Structure formats: structure tokens, C-alpha cells
Amino acid sequence: MREGDLIVHSNRVFAVKFSNKDPNVLASGGWDNNVIVWDCRTAKAAMLIAGPLICGESLDIDGSLLLTGSWRETDHLQFWDLRNCRSPLKTWLFESHSTEKFQIYSAMISRSPEKRYIAVGTSGHNAIKLFDYQGEGIETKLGIRNIRGGVLSLDMTRDNQMLACAGSNGLLKIYDILV
């Protein structure tokens, strides 16, 4: 939605994330199926990405890579190049082997320079998944299922040794990661 020259979201915003490399880059996303990348020097939108349904903390930026985790039935995880966001660099769809849908509330890129992971928290399956994304594909390294309630927020230590999550059950859980 536009108000004058300013692009704004047309519905609730659930995530904002600064770039870890450039403090002038900020992304926001929410229920309007749009992610807006902002230039903080001008307080204006630098680009608009249509499609991702952001329903929690499921945006992250690592250099020129933007990660979106969508609470929808297709295109669950997507990588975008912030230098050219016309189409995603990569898209992952996760198959569900039950009637529960795999829908993402939280997603992040690990901060360790040695080993790169994507951590995802979901509803439906009420699960945490940890993926290795070193190469072209994505490999599941850790899966924790049947958590009471959806996983609304998560974070990892910089050395990838611990993962914390919190959710709709009101509990905070910390897991040691041995991958």
C-alpha cells in the first residue's frame, strides 16, 4: 500500500530485521504478503518483495542474502538476493507426512562463520528444524517434534552450540545442539 511517496504495509507487521553487514538496510514483513526492504538513510523503501506471508520472526539477513519463512502451504523457505529481488534465489517446500501443515512462524540464519545453518520453528507440526545450507541443497541436521504449541521465536548462540525457542505454550526451552 502507498501513502504518498511512502510504501507501507497494509496489515500487521510481525518481523523487522537489520542487515548484519549494513546498518542502513532493514527488512519488514507481515500479513500483507509483502516484505519491504528499507534504506534507513532515506526512510524509504528500496524494494518490495511480493509473496511471503510473514506471521512471526521469520525474516533474517546475512550480507546480501534475505531469508523469508512463510506461513503458507507452498514456498516455505526462500532466499533472496538483496541486490536483485525480482525472484528468489532458492525456494524450499517441506513435505508433510501427516494432516498437520508445515507452516513457519520463526526462521533465522546462524551467525557462525564456520558452519551455516537455518533454524526454523513451525506450527502445525509444532517443531524445530535445523538445516545445513553449505552447498546447493539443504540437509536436515536436527528435528524436534511435538513441542506443546507453535514455535513463535527462536535464536542460536554464535557458536551454534545452543538453540533457544519460545512459543504459544508460554515456555522457554534451551537445547544443546550436537551436530
C-alpha positions in Angstrom: 0.0 0.0 0.0 1.3 3.5 -0.8 0.6 6.7 1.2 2.0 9.5 -0.9 5.6 8.5 -1.7 5.9 6.2 1.2 5.3 2.4 0.8 3.7 1.0 4.0 2.3 -2.4 4.9 -1.4 -2.9 4.6 -1.7 -5.3 7.5 0.1 -6.4 10.7 3.9 -6.5 10.6 5.4 -9.4 12.5 9.1 -9.1 11.8 11.7 -6.4 11.3 15.4 -7.3 10.8 18.5 -5.1 10.2 21.3 -6.4 8.0 24.2 -7.8 9.9 26.6 -6.1 7.4 24.9 -2.8 6.6 23.1 -0.8 9.3 21.2 1.1 6.6 19.3 -1.9 5.4 16.2 -3.0 7.2 13.5 -5.6 6.1 10.0 -5.8 7.4 7.2 -8.3 6.7 3.7 -9.3 7.8 0.2 -10.4 6.9 0.0 -8.4 3.7 2.2 -11.0 1.8 4.9 -8.4 1.3 8.4 -7.9 2.5 9.7 -4.4 2.3 13.4 -3.7 2.3 14.1 -0.2 3.6 17.0 2.2 3.1 17.4 3.8 6.6 19.3 6.8 5.2 16.2 7.9 3.3 13.5 6.3 5.3 12.1 5.0 2.1 11.5 1.5 0.6 14.3 0.3 -1.6 12.4 -2.7 -2.8 9.2 -4.7 -2.4 9.1 -8.5 -2.4 5.6 -9.8 -3.0 4.5 -13.2 -1.8 6.0 -14.2 1.6 3.4 -14.4 4.3 5.3 -13.5 7.5 3.4 -14.5 10.7 6.3 -14.3 13.2 10.0 -13.7 13.4 10.7 -15.4 10.1 13.0 -12.8 8.4 16.7 -12.7 8.5 19.5 -11.0 6.6 23.1 -12.3 6.2 25.1 -9.9 4.0 23.2 -9.7 0.7 21.0 -12.8 1.5 17.5 -12.3 2.8 15.7 -15.4 4.3 11.9 -15.5 4.4 9.9 -18.2 6.2 6.3 -18.2 5.2 3.2 -19.5 7.0 1.7 -20.9 3.8 1.3 -24.2 2.0 4.0 -23.5 -0.6 7.4 -21.9 -0.8 8.1 -22.3 2.9 11.6 -21.0 2.9 13.1 -18.7 0.4 16.5 -17.0 -0.1 16.5 -13.6 -1.9 19.5 -11.6 -3.2 19.1 -8.1 -1.8 20.9 -6.7 -4.8 18.1 -8.0 -7.1 14.9 -9.3 -5.5 12.9 -10.0 -8.7 12.7 -13.7 -7.9 14.0 -15.9 -5.1 17.5 -17.4 -5.4 16.2 -20.7 -3.8 12.9 -22.0 -2.6 12.3 -24.9 -0.3 8.9 -26.7 0.2 8.8 -29.2 3.1 6.6 -32.2 2.7 4.2 -33.1 5.5 3.6 -36.7 6.1 0.5 -36.1 8.2 -2.6 -34.0 8.1 -0.8 -31.2 10.0 0.6 -28.4 7.8 4.2 -27.3 7.9 3.8 -23.6 8.4 6.7 -21.3 9.6 6.4 -18.8 12.5 10.2 -18.3 13.0 13.3 -18.6 10.9 16.9 -17.5 11.2 20.4 -17.9 9.7 23.0 -19.0 12.2 25.8 -16.4 12.8 28.8 -18.9 12.9 31.3 -18.2 10.2 32.4 -21.8 10.2 29.1 -23.7 9.8 26.0 -22.2 8.3 22.6 -23.4 9.5 19.0 -22.3 9.1 16.8 -22.8 12.1 13.0 -22.9 11.7 10.1 -23.0 14.2 6.7 -24.2 13.0 3.1 -24.5 13.9 1.0 -27.5 12.8 3.9 -29.9 13.5 4.9 -27.7 16.4 8.5 -28.4 15.6 12.0 -27.0 15.3 14.2 -27.9 12.4 17.8 -27.2 11.8 19.2 -27.3 8.3 22.7 -27.2 6.9 22.9 -25.0 3.8 26.6 -25.2 2.9 26.1 -26.3 -0.6 23.4 -26.1 -3.2 20.9 -28.2 -1.2 19.5 -28.2 2.3 20.1 -31.1 4.6 18.2 -31.7 7.9 20.6 -31.8 10.8 18.2 -31.7 13.7 14.4 -32.1 14.2 12.5 -31.7 17.4 8.7 -32.5 17.0 5.6 -32.4 19.1 6.5 -29.3 21.1 3.5 -28.1 23.1 2.2 -25.2 21.0 3.7 -23.5 17.9 7.3 -22.3 18.0 6.9 -18.5 17.7 10.5 -17.4 18.3 14.0 -18.9 18.3 17.7 -18.0 18.4 21.0 -19.7 18.3 24.3 -18.9 20.0 27.0 -17.6 17.7 29.0 -20.8 18.0 25.9 -23.0 17.1 26.1 -24.8 20.4 22.7 -23.9 21.8 19.3 -23.1 20.4 16.5 -21.4 22.4 12.8 -21.3 21.5 9.6 -20.0 22.9 6.1 -20.3 21.8 2.4 -20.3 22.3 2.7 -22.5 25.4 4.4 -19.7 27.3 7.6 -21.8 27.9 11.2 -21.0 27.0 13.3 -24.1 26.1 17.0 -24.3 25.5 18.6 -27.2 23.6 22.2 -28.2 23.3 23.0 -28.8 19.6 25.3 -31.7 19.0 25.5 -31.8 15.2 
